Amino acid sequence: MKERCTALYLLPICQVTEDPPFTHIGLNFAGPLYIEIKNTEDEVKESQKFYVCLFMCAFTQAVHLELTQALSVKSFLLVF
């Protein structure tokens, strides 16, 4: 009996298993973004640098965004 070749065999294993969302992720950072913090009189008080941490689900293609203040391990663990 011949075996049938389907497109299912060409997909990564993380895309053909029934796992909950965000079990298998991709991770990236974007930025820096400069955000101006204003006081009540519309004067710029200060400008702070932020980065966006992107979590991308390999199965559902969903994206989750988190803001972090630095590219350090401590900042990453706070958003993870």
Beta strands, then each sheet from edge to edge (+ up, - down):
strand 1: 25-38
strand 2: 44-57
strand 3: 63-68
sheet 1: 1+ 2- 3+
end
